[in-house]
Amino acid sequence: MPTHTRIRMFNTKATYPNQTLDNDLCQAVRAGNTIYVRGQVGTDFEGNLVGLGDPRAQTEQAMKNVKQLLEEAGSDLSHIVKTTTYITDPRFREPVYKEVGKWLKGVFPISTGLVVAGLAQAEWLMEIDVIAVVPDSV
């Protein structure tokens, strides 16, 4: 019996055609009642960037992705316990965190925020990964 479920498996050849990668990954993993969501950016699941140059719009798309992945794993945003947010410029903190705050109002997760030199694609301005749980009653 499998100990975990992989959600939305993919290969990096298709995801990053401008790079010579060949890694098998997935968007989320459910292990027991814990869900680990891969870093989400302003790209939808068809590979289209939303919000070129706009950190708030990219965050909105990333949070849409997080919501969908958690639902596919049997949970929802209210069960997020930890977030890690990466931004490529300290000036993006307010628009990114305000947008995340709209999605997680009343949730109270623990949170880590980092300013980084860059992300996997130059046009990505932010990235967020989350850990959530599936409550026993679900």
Disulfide bonds with the S-S distance in Angstrom:
none
